[in-house]
Structure formats: structure tokens, C-alpha cells
Amino acid sequence: MTSRNSVTPRLACKASVAVPRPADGAGEITSRFLEFVGDPDFPCVGSKAALARNAIEPYEFGRLGDRRNDAQLLADLAGFARRVDAMDSADTTIRSFVALFDGPQDTDEPRFEAMLWSQLQRLHDLDARRGTPWAADVSRDPHDPRFSLSLAGHPFFVIGLHPGASRLARRFAWPALVFNSHRQFERLRADGRYAKMQAATRARDIALQGSINPNLADFGTAAETRQYSGRAVDEGWTCPFRVRSVNDQG
């Protein structure tokens, strides 16, 4: 991997890794992200399963924090949510939506965390102004263990990656937000695949870094918002996200 990528050599993208071709018009960031996930040392087995089925949907945007991204990002997420909800119940494909931003590439963990929550807040505010209700199958309280982020009426679990991440699995050369469907996770739990995938991912993460992410928790035992940015937050951490009603313009 070239010097632009801050990933350690163990997670360097290898030319021998076979990855799906990016969509027409996709640029370097998309190609590099697919290589990043395809690296043999990358620990997330769910992402690897999605990659193998060409089910990672990458979308490139301007700099993280640029408000001009918001409307298009929300529209793309809405389309992804419709596709997930329309999946046949027998379809076991794991799908992920990935928003890739062309900067900044000098973020430390506190700065990235602030930018991540600012981006998610703007998306939610736009969603609420348009009258979109919160997903009925998850909590609206970001400190509730049953919370998931609702956008376009669909619940998502968000994973942030950036160049300054302390966790190697989160250290990508550009800022990225991975949106995974909470409803898809529920289907995985129902058929028994989720626990197996989780155990395999954690074992691979230990092999890569010597420990699992200290913020990791099973759904329903701790607020998932503690995991979004990848920073190891303390017990007193308060999520800055504010859930608005559809009539709240503040």
C-alpha cells in the first residue's frame, strides 16, 4: 500500500487479493477500501462475506463535514434500506453501505468522533424535517442498549474508520462510515449465524491486535453508540446525538 494509507504493514493491501471491480466511475478510494477489506488479516468475517458476494455498496463523497454531501448521502442510504427490506427471507447475503470521504486524512480519534456525530446528526435532522418517522423496531434513546440509528425509516449500526484510529481494523487512509442494517443483524441472530460470526471476528481481532475493542458489547447489554467512532470511551461518556421529532426544526 502506498504511503498515503496509514494502515500498518500487516493490513497493507496486497495486489494478490482478489476483489470485485468497483462500479463504473468509482475512484481510488473505493478500490482501496475493497482491498482493505479483502486483506487476509482484516478481522471482520461479515465484511469478508459481503465482499465475496459483491454486496458491499461503496459511495464516494467530498470531505467529511461538508454539508453538500448530506442530501445525496441520505438519498443513497434510503435506496440501500429499500433494497435490504425487499430481500427475500431466504437470502443470506450480508450487505453493507459504505460512505467514503475524500478527507480529512489527518484526523485523531477525538476529532473524528466529533465529525462522525456531526454528520449523523445532520442526516437525522434532514430526515426529521422531511417527516420521516423513527424506525419502530429500535429505541430512540442513544443511551438505551436497544438503540440503533434510524435513517429513512431503517435502523442502522454505524462503524467509523479513519487514518488516526487506534484499532487496526478501523484504520483506513480516508474517513469512512459503514452502515449495517440492524434488521439484517436480527435475521442473523435468528438463524444462529450472528454468534458464530461474532466469535470468529473477535478471535481474528485478537490475533491482529492482541485484544478486542474494549467498547464491544452484545446488542442489548450496552449502548451501541459507544462503538460507532472506534475510540475507547470511558464510562462517563455521553452520546452527543439528539433525536428530534418530525416537527422539531431546532
Summary of the structure (lengths in Angstrom):
residues: 250
radius of gyration: 17.1
end to end distance: 44.6
largest distance: 52.3
contacts: 740
relative contact order: 0.16
helix: 38%
strand: 13%
